[in-house]
Structure formats: structure tokens, C-alpha cells
């Protein structure tokens, strides 16, 4: 059984108004008639979920694709589903850090100084260290 999402006509009208679109502009963006927009907003016809979703995407309130579900754009800030915000400068810096790390790895590998597994110092064995300690009197170690 397919579960259909019900879109409140007032929610659709509010979204259109928040987007700064007239009924005519929204109709052109969604490829429907202005009368259809009017019917959706007054409750004369059900608002299709895809029309609501498309208006959210067109206005930048949502991002397309399942992998972006829950992500939103407000102004020039990207918000993750858990509420963390990312602005363009922060994302550019992350990209630069990853690019720099990649270059460092390439330069280090090209220098021939990369350590092999044989030259890595082994982690100390704590078991042998504890076994070598003398036991205290009274049965406590």
C-alpha cells in the first residue's frame, strides 16, 4: 500500500509567499496554470507532494536527491539534518585542507622516506611488563 503525503494548502501558500513568488510565477516555475495554484492554496484540489517538494527545491529550502534528505539551505548557509551549519568559506577551507593533505601524501611518497612496516617501532607488550613485577605481600599485586 502506497502512503501518500498530505500537504496542507496553507503550508503550500506560505511556502510560495516566503519564496516571494506570485501565483503566476509559481505556476510558471511548476509548469501549471495560475488557477491550479489557486485551487491548491484554497483547498479546492490536493497539493501534489512533488509540486510542494519542487517548490522547496526551486526556492532553495530543500536539496534534490535522497542523499540530501533533511539538508536545507537558508540564505547562504547549508544546514545538516542534525542542525550543524556550513557556510561557503568553511566548506572552501575544508576543501583546501583535504587538497593540502593529498599533496603532502604525494610529496612524502615521492621523497622515498616513507616508513615501511619493518621500521615501525612495535607497541610495548604490557603483559610481559606486568608479569615481571614482583607480587606484594598480602596477596595483592
Secondary structure, 3 states (H helix, E strand, C coil): CCCCCCCCHHHHHHHHHHCCCCHHHHHHHHCCCHHHHHHHHHCCCCCCHHHHHHHHHHCCCCCCCHHHCCCEEECCEEECCCCCEEEHHHHHHHHHHHHHHHHHHHHHHHHCCCCCHHHCCCCCCHHHHHHHCCCCCCCCC
